[in-house]
Amino acid sequence: VSPNVAYLASEEEVGVIAGCAGMKYEIAFDPLDGSSNVDVNIPTGSIFGIYPSRTGEEPFKKPGTDIVAAGYALYSSSLQFVLSL
């Protein structure tokens, strides 16, 4: 985990993954979104959202308007990467 990440949340994990306490960001991601599409040769991808982390607040309980950045990568015959800041 990067030293700037306080918490991680993944669809692949049951709970929140603790990073470095008191750090700046919380990252929510799905490392392989659409994995059920692999068998039928439909594109899959990864999605993520980065939120500010504030000491004393429960992780990932912020409104969507607080998002710092978000994006996705789409894996197919070519790679597409989209980032929104």
Secondary structure by P-SEA (a helix, b strand, c coil): ccccccbbbbccccbbbbccccccbbbbbccccccccccccccccccbbbbbbbccccccccccccccccbbbbbccbbbbbbcc
